[in-house]
Amino acid sequence: MFRALARASVALGPQAVGWVRNMASHQLLVAPPKALLKPLSIPNRLLLGPGPSNLAPRILVAGGLQMIGHMHKEMFQIMDEIKQGIQYVFQTKNPLTLAISGSGHCALEAALFNLLEPGDSFLVGANGIWGQRAADIGERIGAQVHPMIKDPGGHYTLQDVEEGLARHKPVLLFLTQGESSSGVLQPLDGYGALCHRYQCLLLVDSVASLGGVPIYMDQQGIDVLYSGSQKVLNAPPGTSLISFSDKAKNKIYSRKTKPVSFYLDMKWLANIWGCDDQPRIYHHTTPVVSLYSLRESLALMAEQGLENSWRQHREATAYLQERLQGLGLQLFVKDPAIRLPTVTTVAAPTGYNWRDIVNYVMDHFDIEITGGLGPSLGKVLRIGLLGCNATRENVDRVIHALQEALQHCPRNKL
């Protein structure tokens, strides 16, 4: 190869001679990693944490399909089908509906980066880690952030929200429908209309709840709704779903300043996703194979039907909660009406190190459950029944594993 390059350099001149010499003038300092010379090995594990969830077989197949170009007409067709699927699972007719090339955090940033400008008043329901993250992002943008702080297990009443709206006059309210760190289901009926009476937009996180509990974006007056691919949809992490009402779109398109992120600038994303009726222009290289998987996950949900999916999660989780109480464990969320049907929390058993229980279940049964997150850390164990994992068989498996863990894990001396 180098002889051929040298011969070619005669024709290319002195500059090419120097280039050829430089190619061979350095030795490699880093050897090929030995770990990468071995086959990839992945355990066969049942994921019953709060996400990600196991992939459905059809979604696994989609992830193995050959690549096409991100600007090919066939890819645009797949993107259009994804938009229709998002409109179905969100129950919205919003034209500005698309998928984000990033996880749920990326969708949250997309919402806040596009809706908030420096100095805007931002009201945040902070009853768990996701409200805390929203407040953090709002502060980075330069918004005036007003957190409504509640202990893990709490939720927001219409009175709570109206007091915050009247006091802070925000342009945006953030609520988490499925607070997976504590297992709380936030009611949403009436909150959109209340926000609109105060000229405030409503932003809702449905990452841990979408597909597992009812949500009606248009009918509930939600202005911005986002979710993730890796929970009930059983798709790989790395893509997220988002939709904006006309009110929210108008705020974005009447900004005085550019969004702080080019990657998440909604005007650009609206174009590449075909939401603005203009010829599509390259913005970024979308994750083509991940979008295959997302398309198939939405197709599976459409085939099952939202009502059937909601019923599946409600029934499986009721059975799980019954079995957990049969072990003597205490459900963390006291009010049954606000227990999240996708992620169940139990109070960390007295006398045990919660990490011992989580590790025992993983090491002996290849089942993932998790402890708390953020403000619920050390207070709860979390068990998720997400999408195809929401079955009575999986409940029986995790209950057996927990029973063994409680028998064999060391207890703290009082």
C-alpha positions, -999 to 999 in steps of 0.1 A, spaced: 0 0 0 27 24 10 47 17 -23 15 26 -43 11 58 -23 48 66 -29 44 61 -66 13 82 -66 31 110 -47 54 116 -77 24 128 -97 8 146 -67 39 167 -59 59 176 -27 28 180 -5 17 144 -11 53 132 -4 51 148 30 17 133 37 30 98 29 60 102 51 38 114 80 15 84 78 44 61 88 62 85 112 44 75 144 40 42 161 7 32 177 7 39 214 -26 21 222 -30 -16 214 -63 -31 203 -83 -36 236 -83 -73 245 -119 -70 257 -130 -60 222 -113 -91 206 -138 -113 225 -175 -119 215 -201 -97 231 -219 -115 259 -252 -102 273 -271 -119 302 -306 -131 298 -323 -109 324 -358 -100 333 -360 -62 337 -386 -54 363 -372 -21 374 -387 13 363 -371 10 329 -357 2 305 -379 -28 299 -372 -60 279 -377 -56 241 -406 -73 224 -394 -99 198 -408 -79 169 -388 -49 181 -356 -69 184 -361 -79 147 -366 -43 137 -333 -34 153 -315 -59 130 -328 -44 98 -304 -29 73 -296 8 73 -311 33 49 -303 70 46 -319 94 70 -330 116 41 -344 89 20 -381 90 10 -386 56 27 -372 70 59 -396 100 57 -424 75 54 -413 58 85 -411 91 103 -446 100 92 -459 67 105 -441 74 138 -459 108 140 -492 91 135 -484 66 162 -475 93 187 -507 112 179 -526 80 187 -508 71 220 -510 108 231 -546 112 218 -538 144 200 -543 160 166 -514 184 171 -495 188 138 -463 196 157 -457 160 169 -425 142 165 -397 120 180 -366 134 195 -331 118 189 -324 113 226 -339 99 257 -367 113 279 -343 138 294 -337 151 259 -374 156 253 -376 175 286 -348 198 275 -364 202 241 -396 214 257 -379 238 282 -353 251 257 -380 260 233 -407 273 256 -387 292 282 -367 324 278 -345 341 304 -366 358 330 -398 337 323 -416 325 354 -416 287 356 -438 268 381 -426 232 388 -443 204 406 -413 189 424 -426 158 442 -397 136 429 -366 135 408 -382 146 375 -395 178 389 -361 184 404 -345 179 370 -370 202 353 -362 229 379 -325 225 373 -328 229 336 -351 259 340 -324 276 362 -298 269 335 -319 287 309 -322 317 332 -359 313 340 -374 323 373 -381 289 388 -407 284 415 -407 248 427 -437 234 446 -419 209 468 -437 179 482 -423 148 499 -421 116 479 -455 100 477 -473 134 474 -492 148 445 -507 182 435 -543 191 439 -560 217 417 -559 240 448 -522 235 451 -517 245 415 -540 274 415 -522 289 445 -489 286 426 -504 301 394 -519 331 413 -488 338 432 -461 334 405 -480 341 373 -459 315 353 -458 311 316 -453 273 321 -463 247 347 -445 213 348 -461 182 362 -451 145 361 -479 121 354 -460 91 364 -434 99 391 -414 67 389 -390 76 417 -419 74 442 -447 55 423 -472 84 423 -498 89 396 -506 126 392 -542 134 382 -545 156 352 -582 163 346 -589 200 350 -553 211 352 -550 223 316 -581 244 318 -569 259 351 -536 268 336 -552 284 306 -573 306 329 -541 320 341 -525 323 306 -501 295 315 -491 265 294 -491 230 308 -461 206 303 -465 170 313 -439 142 317 -455 109 308 -422 88 304 -432 62 330 -469 63 325 -476 64 288 -494 32 276 -500 21 312 -526 47 323 -551 69 304 -539 102 290 -558 124 266 -536 153 255 -562 174 237 -592 167 259 -571 174 291 -558 206 277 -521 196 279 -499 219 259 -467 199 257 -465 162 264 -434 140 262 -425 104 268 -398 78 262 -393 48 241 -379 24 267 -408 19 292 -442 5 282 -434 8 245 -406 -18 250 -383 -1 225 -345 6 231 -336 37 250 -325 67 230 -356 81 213 -385 101 229 -419 114 219 -431 149 221 -461 170 209 -470 207 212 -504 224 211 -510 254 189 -507 276 220 -473 261 227 -462 264 191 -472 300 190 -450 307 220 -421 289 203 -425 308 171 -428 342 188 -397 339 209 -375 370 212 -343 349 215 -331 318 199 -334 285 219 -301 278 237 -297 245 218 -294 242 180 -298 204 182 -332 208 199 -344 239 181 -380 230 175 -383 250 143 -356 229 127 -370 196 141 -405 205 129 -391 208 94 -371 175 93 -401 157 107 -424 172 81 -445 193 105 -443 226 87 -454 217 52 -420 228 38 -394 207 19 -373 188 45 -338 202 51 -310 184 68 -307 192 105 -290 162 121 -286 125 113 -315 108 130 -310 74 146 -324 54 117 -323 19 133 -337 32 166 -366 48 147 -373 14 131 -377 0 166 -398 30 177 -421 26 147 -426 -11 155 -433 -4 192 -460 21 183 -474 -4 158 -477 -30 186 -495 -5 208 -519 3 179 -526 -34 174 -532 -40 211 -552 -9 216 -547 17 243 -577 6 264 -564 -30 264 -529 -19 274 -543 2 302 -563 -28 314 -533 -51 312 -512 -28 334 -540 -22 359 -547 -59 364 -511 -70 365 -502 -43 390 -532 -50 412 -520 -86 414 -485 -75 422 -496 -53 450 -517 -80 465 -487 -105 464 -464 -79 479 -487 -72 508 -489 -110 512 -451 -109 519 -457 -84 546 -443 -55 526 -459 -21 529 -470 -1 498 -453 33 498 -481 53 483 -510 51 507 -538 63 485 -548 36 460 -562 63 436 -527 78 430 -506 46 428 -488 44 395 -499 12 376 -465 9 358 -441 13 387 -450 1 422 -431 12 453 -429 -5 486 -413 9 517 -378 -4 522 -382 -33 546 -372 -24 582 -340 -41 593 -326 -48 558 -301 -30 537 -322 -24 505 -291 -29 483 -288 -64 497 -323 -73 485 -318 -57 451 -284 -75 446 -298 -109 458 -327 -108 434 -303 -99 406 -275 -123 415 -297 -154 422 -326 -149 398 -314 -125 370 -343 -102 378 -338 -64 380 -356 -44 407 -343 -12 420 -342 11 450 -353 47 452 -340 76 431 -334 111 441 -355 121 471 -368 85 475 -334 69 477 -331 46 507 -369 48 513 -384 24 487 -379 -6 465 -393 -1 430 -408 -28 408 -419 -21 372 -444 -39 351 -439 -23 317 -455 -33 284 -449 -70 276 -434 -75 310 -467 -67 327 -479 -104 332 -490 -125 362 -462 -149 354 -436 -122 359 -453 -111 391 -450 -147 404 -413 -148 395 -404 -116 412 -425 -125 443 -406 -158 446 -373 -140 443 -382 -114 469 -394 -141 493 -361 -158 490 -342 -125 494 -361 -117 526 -352 -151 540 -315 -151 531 -304 -114 533 -288 -104 566 -308 -83 589 -294 -54 607 -290 -57 645 -313 -34 664 
